[in-house]
């Protein structure tokens, strides 16, 4: 494998270790295409603890054979490999590619936990970065929002995604694989003009001058994002250290805003509401202005914001149908509503998790909490906060994600992991950021 790709992997892991604890065990996402094969070969050339996974989305007949090809390459390299098959519980609607992408990272995340990996490596490259930048620009993004993909980002508590090849062109990766004597698979959807990304890719082909200009624009936007991250990190440390930002064991945020806290609002709303994406800045500003004018409770991004004497309580809004149900996985680990990772005694018979409110039970404080239901729809496991209501029912083992999501992707985890330890029902919430040296809630 070329020194260029090997050096890129080494550099990416080294840079990540400057921000967070070094990744000890890696999971590579490898499809069999030239980009991911280059990643596989580069990682195999280094003294790393590596396993490999291929996701078969079930969308093309060739996918199973491509996964077998990757498995064969891994056998030759002496690396463990596993094929992960996506079987959606229902036919995805809307953006199929987005649904497949979310499923892919979900499957890779589950496999990472199974193998003990703390980092997933994928082969996004400089050409992908340019496409991402242009698509964001088409959507009207400005400033830091044009920075493209991060070199690393938090996926879920205890797991990060690292992209070592963002500074390498696709051509460099294709040439590296060719020199290794491998024939990569080609996914025809990458050239399907039905998808806007494929059309952008075709428009850019061969225009090196435009590519150089776009890389410079991405670098400028990345500088803005780095500056914004620093401001946000400082605001979280300040609010947490002053006791103005607290998160309890059911993911309720208590926030006393002050000047300079503007960057916290989107993160708090996204995390408390279990949202996939942050709200638009204009929507956040309208919410803040309404609260300043003495408005009552308001909702945004799945969160319900309740003001009282300069203090805001931000909790998950139940809405019309509540948080989505989740099928129970055999590995015993589930992400519920992006607010809890849950393990439990699934032998108790739970086949899915539902919010308590779907049973017609609970007030605003608890109706969004998860309960496990068996095949007959009976409650067979509950969140610990519901133990008194269900005294003889086994307890789930939830790990709150809300405080973690507030600081996701920030340098150093805002000071070697800001603290918001799990509480039981009898204890008050602890302030985020009180102990900057302690283990942050993950």
ABEGO torsion letter per residue (X at the ends): XBAAAAAAAAAAAAAAAAABBBBABBBBBBAGBAAAAAAAAAAAABBBBBBBBBBBAGABAAAAAAAAAAAAAAAAAGBBBBBBBBBBABBBBEBAAAAAAAAAAAAAAAAAAAAGBABBBBABBAAAAAAAAAAAAAAGBBEAAAAEBBABBBABBGBBBBBAAAABBAAAAAAAAAAAGBBBBBBAAAABAABAAAAAAAAABGBAAAAAAAAAAAAAAAAAAAAAAAAAAAAAAAAAAAGABBBBAAGBBBBBBBBGAAAAAAAAAAAAAGBABBBBAAAAAAAAAAAAAGBBBBBBGGBBBBBBGGBBBBBBBAEAAEBBBBBBBAAGBBBBGGABBBBBBAAAGBABBBBAAAAGBEBAAAAABBBBBBAAGBBABBBAAAAAABAABBBBBBBBAAAAAAABGBBGGGGGGBBBBBBBAABBBBBBGABAABBBBX
